[in-house]
């Protein structure tokens, strides 16, 4: 995995979730939830960044693509911003980049550690996020990508 460069200006929807140093987020789907789509996202110190209840998100009927794009208005610059997913988030490694072919701002790896997680279909991802990038934004994008994948399986 390559070192992620700090982003200046910050890339954010929620600037209060930007930090000055590299951060690893752990996204873990809750195995025994009623919806099957509940996530808890913590930083490397176990501090919750986002908790998602699955009932609020549904992407059913959409096709799954190996290339995904998210567009939003950067709260820091006021400019439209695109983030692209490259690679296979679900196969083990992917990169989120700023713009098509732009600098990487996050790297996603999947933990295949436990047969129990595979059996109960609980996914765990580690996401290394560059300094100056909104942690909540990256967490939400990863959840949306996971939901898109699951919708394609249904």
N, C-alpha and C positions, 0 to 999 in steps of 0.2 A: 504494500500500500504506500502511495506517495504522500508526502507531507502536504497538507492543505494550506494555501496561502491566506493570510488575513484579508478580509474584504473591507475596502474603504472607498466609498461610503458603505455603511452597513446595508445588508439586504434584509428587509423586514416588512412584515405586515404588523407585527406587534413588537416595536423596538425594545420594550422592557425585557424581552426574552433573548436579546443579543448579549453575548459575553465576550470578553477580551482574549480569552485563551481557547485552545482547542478543547472540544467537549465530545465525549462519547455518550450517545443516548442508547438506552436499552429498551427496545419495543417488545413487549411480551403480551401476546394474546392471552386473555384469561381462559383457562381450559374449561371451567364449569360455569359458564354464564348462560342465562336464559336465551339470549340472542345468538350466542356463539361469536359475537363480534365486539366484545369488550376488550379494550386495551388499556394498559397502564404503561406510561412512558416515563422513565426515570433517567437522571444523568448518572455518570459513573460513580457518584457518591450515594446513590439511592434516593435522591431528592426527586419527588414527582414533578414533572414538567407539564404533562397533559394526562388526563384520565378521560377516556372516551367510552361512552355507553352506546352500544351498537344500534339501538333503536333509532337514533338520530341520523343514521347514514345508510343510504341504500343506493346501489348502483346496478340493480338488476336489469337484465336485458341489454346490457352494453357489451360490446365485443372487447376482448382483451388484446392489447397490442404490446409488442416487445419494446416499443418506443413510446414514451409518454411525455406530455408537455403540460406545464401549469403556467398560467398567466395571471398576474396580479399587479396592483399598483404598489410600488415600493413606498412605504410610509415615510422613509427618510428623504428620498429624492423627489417623490411625487410622479415618477416616471413609470410607464408600463415595464414590467420585468417578466422574462420567461425563464423557467427552469426546466431542463430536460433530463429525463432518466435514460441512461445508456447502460446496456448490459442486461443481466438477468438477476433481478432482485430475488427471485424465487429459486434460482439455481445456485446461489452462493455469493455472487458479487455484482454490484452495480455502482454507478457513479451518477450523482446529480450534478449537472453543470449549469453555469450561468449562461444562458443562450445556447444556441446550436453550435457545438464545437468550442464553447467558451471554457473558462477555467473551472476546474472541479471545485464545488463548495461543500460536498458531502460524499462519503463513501459508505456503502451499505454491505454488510456481510451477514450471512444467515448462519445461525448456530444449529448444527445437526447433531447436537450432543446426546440427545436422549431418545431412546426408542419409545418411551412413554409419551413424549411430546408428539411424535409422529403418529402414534396410535390414537391419541385424543385430538389430533389436528390443531395443536396449540403452537403457533409460530413464534420464534424469537429471533430478533434482528439486532445487530449492533450497528450503530450509525455514527461514524466519525464526522463531526461538523466543524467547518473552518471558523476561526475567530471572526466575529462581526456578522454572523449569519443567525437569523431568528430561529432559535431552537424549536419553538412551538410550530412555526411554519413548516420546518423540515419534518417534525413528528406527524403533523396533519397530512402532509404529502405522502409520507410512507404508509400511513393508515389507508388513505385513499387508494394507493397503488395496490395494497394488499386486498382491499375490498373489491377492486376491479378484477383482480385475479380470481378471487373466490366467486364473484358473480359469473365469471366465465365457466366455472366448473358446474354451476347449477343448471 
